[in-house]
Amino acid sequence: MREIILAGNWKMHKTIEEGESLVKCLEEKFKDSPLKVIVFPPFTAINATAKIAKKIKVGGQNMYFEKEGAFTGEVSPIMLKEAGAEYVIIGHSERRNIFGEKDELINKKVHSALENGLKVVLCIGEKLEERNAGKTEEVIENELKKDLDGLSSKDITNIIIAYEPIWAIGTGVSAKPEQAEEVHKFIRNLLDERFGDNVGENTTILYGGSVKPANIESLAKMKDIDGGLVGGASLKCESFFEIGKFLSKIKGL
Ligand code: 13P
């Protein structure tokens, strides 16, 4: 059985104090929920939020692949773990497009995260012009191939894929459930072809891009969508909880 997950990527939001108060609220709301819930605070708030989080899991939004060294401004997987992170997002489109991260670097980060005992949320997704040019599958296949290079089927058990079409991020307009489902199915098939061992069937694939209480039900009805990676709507306790409530209901948890 694949795990159904609700993940909140806070991006560059929340001070320590704000993060603590959000996690306190989420702990209370989700305490009896069957869902796995993960939040991704900015680096500065990981430790403080992880100290409060019990039911809620905590992750980092990025990391560098080296353990330590002269890499000004970077954070290592060991540092993330020590701060209380169990997960790390790698390859978010904002890292790729604003900070110029390439698949080769992303692949090194994925290897390093797994070697250091972090679970990875690997983000992939196409730009609008790529979708309009009919290149969605090509982009997805290329990212998956390069980002997961050199990994075994066992490694993939510690990876969650997040399909985040770039044109749907922060726009208020999510992909249509059928559009997302088509890509999720495609990803699953690619994983099966590449790794065998039922990897495609067993890997959790999240959808991200303008997920909110009003659209999670129709997205979650799709059988290959195993939850959401939520940006804006994860910043408020109530809206994130609402998404979780609908998600568990549709998935019959
Ligand atoms: P929004 O939910 O704000 O569109 O962000 C999605 C995202 O990028 C999550 O990683």
Residues whose N, C-alpha, C, O or C-beta is under 5 A from the ligand:
A	BS01	13P	N9 A168 I169 G170 T171 G208 G209 S210 V211 L229 V230 G231 G232 A233
